Amino acid sequence: MTDEIDLGASPENGFENEGFGGEPLPQVAIITQYVKDLSFENPNAPGSLQMQGQPRIDVNVGVNARKAADNVFEVELKITAKADVDGTATFLVDLLYAGLFGLQNVPEEALEPFCIIEAPRILFPFARRIIADAVRDGGFPPLMLDPIDFGALYLAQQGGNGQIGNA
C-alpha cells in the first residue's frame, strides 16, 4: 500500500505543469548510476605502505556524455589519481563512473551544459566516495578529493581550445 502526500501543488496555488507561453517545463530524472570501470594498483607494496614523507598526488578528471536513447543521456565521469613519494609510485586509482539521465522538454541549447556541468556535479560525490574507499582499502589514508567546479571547467574549455566533453 502506497500513501500519497498532497503537497498542495496545484494550478490553483500557482503551480503549473507548463512554463511561460504554455511550453512544458523541463524535467530531469536520474535513472541509474554505476561503476563502469575501477582499478587500484599498489605496485610497490608492501614497501609503499611504509614510505615516509608526503606523497605527490596528481588527479585528472574527464567528463564524457553521449545520447543513449530517446531523451536518455549517459554521462561518464573519469577520475584518475596517481601518488608517488620521491619518484616511487605508491598507488594509482582509476575510476569510470557513469549515470543515465532522463531529460524531457529540455531545450537543445541546454543539453550540453546539463550533461557537462550539472550531471557530473550530481555524480561527483558518489565517485569521490568510491575513490576514497578504494585508496583506504589499498592500505593508505582515504583520498578525499576537493569539490570540482564543473561550470568553471566548462567555461574555461569553451574559451580555450573549443573542445567539449572533457573537463
C-alpha positions in Angstrom: 0.0 0.0 0.0 1.4 3.4 -1.0 0.4 6.6 0.7 0.2 9.7 -1.4 1.1 13.0 0.2 -0.6 16.1 -1.2 1.9 19.0 -1.0 -0.7 21.4 -2.2 1.0 22.0 -5.6 -1.9 22.7 -7.9 -2.8 25.2 -10.6 -5.0 26.9 -8.1 -1.9 27.6 -5.9 0.2 28.9 -8.9 2.0 25.6 -9.6 1.7 24.8 -13.3 2.9 21.9 -15.4 3.7 24.5 -18.0 6.1 27.4 -18.1 5.7 30.7 -19.7 4.0 30.7 -23.1 2.4 27.3 -22.4 5.6 25.4 -23.0 6.1 22.2 -20.9 8.6 22.6 -18.1 11.9 20.8 -18.4 12.2 17.5 -16.4 15.3 15.7 -15.4 15.4 12.2 -13.8 18.4 10.2 -12.6 17.7 6.7 -14.0 20.7 5.0 -12.5 24.3 5.4 -11.5 27.0 2.7 -11.9 30.7 1.9 -11.9 31.8 1.1 -15.4 35.5 0.5 -14.5 37.5 0.6 -11.3 41.2 -0.1 -10.9 43.5 0.2 -8.0 47.2 -0.5 -8.2 49.7 -0.7 -5.4 52.8 -1.5 -7.5 55.4 -1.3 -4.7 53.6 -3.0 -1.9 54.4 -3.7 0.9 57.3 -1.2 0.7 55.0 1.6 -0.5 52.9 1.2 2.7 55.9 2.0 4.9 57.2 5.0 3.0 57.9 8.2 4.9 57.2 11.7 3.6 54.3 13.4 1.9 53.2 11.8 -1.4 52.7 13.9 -4.5 49.3 13.2 -5.8 48.2 14.0 -9.4 44.5 14.0 -10.1 42.9 14.1 -13.6 39.2 14.4 -14.2 37.3 13.9 -17.5 33.7 14.2 -18.5 32.1 12.5 -21.5 28.4 12.4 -22.5 26.5 10.6 -25.2 22.9 10.0 -26.2 21.9 6.5 -25.0 18.3 6.5 -26.3 15.5 9.0 -26.9 15.6 11.5 -24.0 18.2 9.4 -22.2 21.9 10.5 -21.9 24.8 8.6 -20.4 27.3 10.8 -18.6 30.7 9.4 -17.7 33.0 10.9 -15.0 36.6 9.6 -15.3 38.9 10.2 -12.3 42.5 9.1 -12.2 44.7 9.7 -9.1 48.4 8.8 -9.0 50.6 9.2 -5.9 54.3 8.9 -5.6 56.9 9.7 -2.9 60.3 10.8 -4.2 59.5 9.4 -7.7 58.5 6.0 -6.4 54.9 5.1 -7.2 52.7 4.4 -4.2 49.3 3.9 -5.8 47.2 4.5 -8.8 43.4 4.6 -8.8 41.3 4.9 -11.9 37.5 5.2 -11.9 35.0 5.5 -14.7 31.7 6.3 -13.0 28.5 6.9 -15.1 24.9 7.8 -14.8 21.9 7.6 -17.1 19.8 10.8 -17.1 16.3 11.1 -18.5 15.7 14.5 -19.9 12.3 15.8 -21.2 11.3 19.2 -22.5 14.9 20.4 -22.2 15.8 22.9 -24.8 18.5 21.8 -27.3 20.9 24.6 -26.2 20.7 23.4 -22.5 21.5 19.7 -23.2 25.3 20.2 -23.4 25.6 22.4 -20.3 23.5 19.9 -18.3 25.5 16.9 -19.5 28.9 18.5 -19.0 28.2 20.6 -15.8 25.1 19.5 -13.8 25.2 15.7 -14.4 28.9 15.4 -13.3 28.1 17.6 -10.3 25.4 15.1 -9.3 27.7 12.1 -9.9 30.9 13.5 -8.3 30.1 12.9 -4.6 29.4 9.2 -5.3 32.6 8.9 -7.4 34.6 10.7 -4.6 33.5 8.2 -2.0 34.4 5.3 -4.3 37.9 6.7 -4.8 38.3 7.3 -1.0 37.2 3.8 -0.2 39.5 2.2 -2.9 42.5 4.1 -1.6 41.7 3.3 2.0 41.2 -0.4 1.2 44.6 -0.4 -0.5 46.2 0.4 2.8 46.5 4.2 2.6 44.6 7.0 4.2 41.5 7.8 2.2 42.0 10.3 -0.7 39.4 13.0 -0.2 39.1 14.8 -3.4 38.2 18.5 -3.3 34.9 19.6 -4.9 35.2 20.4 -8.6 33.6 23.4 -10.2 32.4 21.7 -13.5 30.9 25.0 -14.6 34.2 26.9 -14.5 36.0 24.0 -16.3 33.3 24.0 -19.0 33.6 27.8 -19.4 37.4 27.6 -19.5 37.3 24.9 -22.1 34.8 26.9 -24.2 37.2 29.9 -24.2 40.3 27.8 -24.7 40.5 25.1 -27.3 36.8 24.8 -28.0 36.9 21.0 -27.3 33.8 19.8 -25.4 33.3 16.6 -23.5 36.4 16.5 -21.3 36.8 18.6 -18.1 
